[in-house]
Amino acid sequence: MKIYVGNLSYDTTEEELRGKFVAYGDVESVVIPTDRYGGRSRGFAFIEMPTVLEGQAAISGLNGTTLRDRSLKFDAASARTEGRGGGSYKDRTSGGIGGGGRWRRY
């Protein structure tokens, strides 16, 4: 089960998160996404546990807890869908994808 953990301090480490979750079962992976330009944490993480039972136990057991003086938020992570994102700036302002013509002025 993949678990979303929100409201993290930017200084939180993967080891700290793993330590919180290991009491509820095996932790397969801990991922803290970083900003692509500065390399700083984005303030959330994904924890992967092997079974749904372990994941749900962790969510209910850790709900309301804090880490580095921040109240953590937990949720079952949803799968990413293909086709996320939205094309280029020109596509959004020229009246559609492949619309050609002039860019709108605002």
C-alpha positions, 0 to 999 in steps of 0.5 A, a space after each residue: 500500500 502506498 501512503 501519502 504523508 503531508 505537512 512535512 518539515 522541509 528538513 525531514 529525512 527518509 530515516 525519520 519517516 521510516 522510524 515512524 512507520 516501522 512500528 506498524 510493519 515492513 517499510 518497502 520504500 520512503 520517497 521524499 520528492 524534491 524541488 527540481 530546481 533547488 533540490 529542497 523537499 516539497 513538504 510531502 512524502 510517499 511510504 510504501 508498505 507491503 500490505 493494505 492491513 499494515 498501511 491502514 494500521 500505520 495511518 490510523 496509528 500515526 493520525 494526529 502525531 507530529 514530527 519536527 513540530 508539524 502535525 502530519 497528514 496521512 492518506 492512501 496515495 492514489 495512482 498517477 494517471 497517464 497524460 498529466 500535465 498540460 501542453 505548452 503555453 502556446 497550446 493554452 493561449 492559442 485556442 487549443 492544441 494545434 490551433 495555430 494563429 496568433 496568441 491571445 493578448 490579455 
